[in-house]
Amino acid sequence: MERREDHYSNYFVQSPSTVFHDPESEFQSPTRSDSAPLVLSSVNEFPRYSDFLRNSENNFLYEDDEKRLVPLGTSNSSWWIVLQVGWRFLFSLGVALLVFYIATQPPHPNISFRIGRFNQFMLEEGVDSHGVSTKFLTFNCSTKLIVDNKSNVFGLHIHPPSIKFFFGPLNFAKAQGPKLYGLSHESTTFQLYIATTNRAMYGAGTEMNDMLLSRAGLPLILRTSIISDYRVVWNIINPKYHHKVECLLLLADKERHSHVTMIREKCRLVSSSKIISKEMP
């Protein structure tokens, strides 16, 4: 008897309401409104899982923000690095150039001038375009420019020299020479020429002719202006110098119009200074 009771105790009785199913519900798929509460309830039933989803969603948002911000930050930092490197390079270059200039600073160049000879000097009677009778001057003179460059490293660049002849205050002839170059640690002599042809002298012509035939001779003044510079670092560091030379000379016509002789010559350096700022011509 005990065994039978044990056997019947293994059976369970279900209510008909739980077994009954609506046949239509088996063939119809649930709508979105019916399924939504199930999803929400399932998420709410697992709070850890919902926290994980929220955290992962926030992480994705942060990653997107970082991806957007990283290029801008990288660009700014790159420009800052370039600016720092460029500034330090320019500063180092400036210091290096300054040290180089101080170590190899070229000394002041020496300039001197000499009168060569008068190949021709003639005062002739004539009439100008207005019918005025006057003396006409034709002469040709050679000169020597001596440049002593004491720099062991740099050559001396000489701008076109300006040469002018004066009789008292009257400037009756002028010329401009070519660009010249003095080699480093050498003394170089350059030949320059000044001439004029059929220059009407008017009142000064007669006076010049009388002095030329006298014992005292004809006094003339030659003035030369020379600008030179050393190009140490292109046009960044190029010290310039301005030299002024003046020559006093006496001419005499001892053989009466056949040949003019220079009986006295004295040249001196009027000034030789370093140009601090650009001078106006």
Secondary structure by P-SEA (a helix, b strand, c coil): caaaaaaaccbbbbbcccccccccccccccccccaaaaaaaaaaacaaaaaaaaaaaaaaaaaaaaaaaaaaaaaaaaaaaaaaaaaaaaaaaaaaaaaaaaaccccbbbbbbbbccccbbbbbbbccccbbbbbbbbbbbbbbbbbbbccccbbbbbcbbbbbbbccccccccccccbbbbcccbbbbbbbbbbccccccaaaaaaaaaaaaccccbbbbbbbbbbbbbccccccbbbbbbbbbbbbbbbbcccccccccccbbbbbbcbbbbbcccccc
